Amino acid sequence: MISLVVPDYDEAIDFFTDKLGFRLRMDRAESATKRWVEVESEGGMRLLLAKAANATQASAIGKQAGGRVGFFLYTSDFESSHHHMKEKGVLFLEEPRRESYGTVAVFEDLVGNRWDLIEPAKNVT
């Protein structure tokens, strides 16, 4: 599981479940201001959506990989996933391209972190 700092729990849940097709695994109140929120992709990638609790944490929102692609969302059907995500308003920064390792396109999450959407090539292990 990876922790992803976000500005708002509900907005992040909506983005990952509605736009990216993740499933909400857990949403449990820990205190009046803190929740334990886990989402999971079809392929089993789990994220802990962690609301920034102070200015230092807030300054990391959208910059968790320093502007590089820092997260990788695998799919078994690139065309369908790409189409669904674009229809839902996900911002892709490039057109899909074929690489030796598969079909890929870079997109941004709700706060600007960069992700690769990847369908691995059949001959890559």
Secondary structure as the mmCIF struct_conf table of DSSP 4:
data_model
#
loop_
_struct_conf.conf_type_id
_struct_conf.id
_struct_conf.beg_label_comp_id
_struct_conf.beg_label_asym_id
_struct_conf.beg_label_seq_id
_struct_conf.end_label_comp_id
_struct_conf.end_label_asym_id
_struct_conf.end_label_seq_id
STRN STRN1 ILE A 2 VAL A 6
BEND BEND1 PRO A 7 PRO A 7
HELX_RH_AL_P HELX_RH_AL_P1 TYR A 9 ASP A 14
HELX_RH_PI_P HELX_RH_PI_P1 PHE A 15 LYS A 19
TURN_TY1_P TURN_TY1_P1 LEU A 20 LEU A 20
STRN STRN2 ARG A 23 ALA A 29
BEND BEND2 SER A 31 THR A 33
STRN STRN3 ARG A 35 GLU A 40
TURN_TY1_P TURN_TY1_P2 GLU A 42 GLY A 43
STRN STRN4 ARG A 46 LYS A 51
BEND BEND3 ASN A 54 ASN A 54
HELX_RH_AL_P HELX_RH_AL_P2 ALA A 55 SER A 59
TURN_TY1_P TURN_TY1_P3 ALA A 60 GLY A 62
TURN_TY1_P TURN_TY1_P4 GLN A 64 GLY A 67
BEND BEND4 ARG A 68 ARG A 68
STRN STRN5 VAL A 69 TYR A 74
BEND BEND5 SER A 76 SER A 76
HELX_RH_AL_P HELX_RH_AL_P3 PHE A 78 GLU A 87
TURN_TY1_P TURN_TY1_P5 LYS A 88 GLY A 89
STRN STRN6 LEU A 91 PHE A 92
BEND BEND6 LEU A 93 GLU A 94
STRN STRN7 ARG A 97 GLU A 99
TURN_TY1_P TURN_TY1_P6 SER A 100 TYR A 101
STRN STRN8 GLY A 102 GLU A 108
TURN_TY1_P TURN_TY1_P7 LEU A 110 VAL A 111
BEND BEND7 GLY A 112 GLY A 112
STRN STRN9 ARG A 114 PRO A 120
TURN_TY1_P TURN_TY1_P8 LYS A 122 ASN A 123
#
